[in-house]
Amino acid sequence: MTSSLASFLLQAVLISLAAVVSPGPIAAVTIGKGSRFPHAGAAVALGHGIVEFPLMVAILYGLGYLLNVVSVKAGIAFVGGVLLLAMGVGMFRAAKGGELPSASYHSSSVTAGILLSLSNPYFLIWWVTVGAALILQSLKFGIFGFLIFAIAHWLCDFGWYTFLSILSYRGGRFFGRAFQSIVFIACGGFLLFLGGKYVMDAVRLFFP
């Protein structure tokens, strides 16, 4: 049993890492915020977990099917797209000299983690497909297996986003304001691209 559980957790961690290291809006925002605050990634991961843990429990009890409803997916994609467009514009403004209050870094990073998770259709789709399959496998080891899986998956998020923000912060400290501006422009452009894609996906779902 122990070796089987260890084998499952290794598989789950590798799959989770493959998902978390893929470029996405949370990574982009983490890098942007990390250029000025080294612990932004940890705060973003906390916000992400506030959404992710209840979602895992909901899927465990069979509520994941709601996320497969076309109108629900379209609504999430549209709201997410608008949110990303707004955040992208905000990053461009910050790159041009607008300052983000340092006192709000921690709270805004947690909020960003929550909002970006709730409004990311691909994150939700991953959980009702790949994530749901992993949850089902974890139940072979009882509720303990599920809890260990849930914690291990979130720790992958926490470790990666923390690493990204620290790396970005050190780069910002070394290269200065010019580096921060480049980071904000790059991340802002990526968010605008994703935001436009989400909105177009929503339109296609509403009007196939």
ABEGO torsion letter per residue (X at the ends): XAAAAAAAAAAAAAAAAAAAABBBAAAAAAAAAAAABAAAAAAAAAAAAAAAAAAAAAAAAGAAAAAABAAAAAAAAAAAAAAAAAAAAAAAAAAAGBBBBAAAAAAAAAAAAAAAAAABAAAAAAAABAAAAAAAAAAAAEAAAAAAAAAAAAAAAAAAAAAAAAAAAAAAAAAEAAAAAAAAAAAAAAAAAAAAAAAAAAAAAABX
